[in-house]
Amino acid sequence: MARFHATANGHVPFTPEEEAEWDAEEAAWAAGENNRLAAAAREKRNALLAECDWRVIKALEDGNGLDFDLAVYRQALRDIPEQPGFPLNIVWPTAP
């Protein structure tokens, strides 16, 4: 598909060099998709961990052990980057 510059005098087609440069930029953007998805997944994971940090702190302050289900949940969150489908197919654990 031919690309054009929009100018006051109408559309001016890209030169072959501009087409090649644009193609390279598009390829670089597409190649970085997994990195962007992984960063977004880690951001969500970190937010979910932060949401339950207070429960860990409270258990430590009270001298109680951490609830088993909460410990399993938090470990599952930390293991998300190790899932086989990461970052395209993530199975998010359910909070206890």
N, C-alpha and C positions, 0 to 999 in steps of 0.2 A: 504494500500500500504506500503510495507516494505521500510524502509529508510536505507541508507548505508553511511559509512564513506569511502571516497576515500583515499586509502593509497598507498604507493609504492608497496605493495604486493597484490594489488587488492582491491575490495570492501569488507568491513567488515560490517555485519548487525548491526543495532542499538540493544542495549539490550532492554528488556521490560521497564526498568526504563528510558532509553533515549527516547524511543517512547512516553512514558507517558509525559515526560518533554516537548518534542517537540509539542505534542498535546495540552498541556496546554498553551504553548507560542502562538500557532496558534489561539487558542480560545480567548486568551487575545487580540491579534492583531485584530481579527474580531470584538470583542466586542467594541473596541475603534474606529471603523470605523465612527460611527455617530459623535463622538467627533472631529475627524479629518476633516470630511466634514463640521461640524458646524464652526470650526476654520477657514477653508478656505473661507467659505461664509461670515463670519464676516470680514475677511481681505479684501475681494472684496468690501463688503459694505462700510467699512471704507475708502477705496481708492476712491470709487465713491463719498462719502461725501466730502472728501478732495478736489476732483477735482472741486467742485462748492463752496467751502468755500470763494473764492475770491469774488464771486458774493454777498454773504451775507455781507462780510466786506464792499464792495463798497456801497451797499445799506445803511448800517448803517452810513458810513462816509458821504454820500451825504445827509443824513437825510430823505431818502426815505424809504417807507415801503418795505418789502421784497415782491417780485413778488409772487402772489398767487400760480401759477403753480410750481414755485421753492420750495415754502414752502410745498406744497403737495408732491412733489417728495422727498424732504429730509425726510419728516415724513414717507413716504412709505419705504424708505431705512432703517430708524430706526426701523420700525415695522417688518422687514423681519424675525427676529428670532421668531416672534409670529405667523407666517404663519402655517397653519395646517400641511403642508407637509415638514416643515423645519426639517432637512437640506437636505433631499433627493429630494424634489420637490419644487423649489423656483420659484416664479413668480417675475422677476426683473422688477421694474418700468422703464419707458422710460423717459430719461432726457428731460426737456422742451427746 
